């Protein structure tokens, strides 16, 4: 990926990249859930008054890379 370009991923794409279900992704970002993962990238709103959110692909890729590096 070109470091100067930004790509937004929607939930379906995040699931595909991480191999997790939608529920698992939402659990990871919910601090009230026991499966919360503070290291997982936070989504951001795609519009001021809408419910749609997205993640930066570079942040998801970095999270995957860190998870792979921390393998036993």
Secondary structure by P-SEA (a helix, b strand, c coil): ccccbbbbbcaaaaaaaacccaaaaaaaacccccccccccbbbbbccccccbbbbcaaaaaaaaaaaaaacc
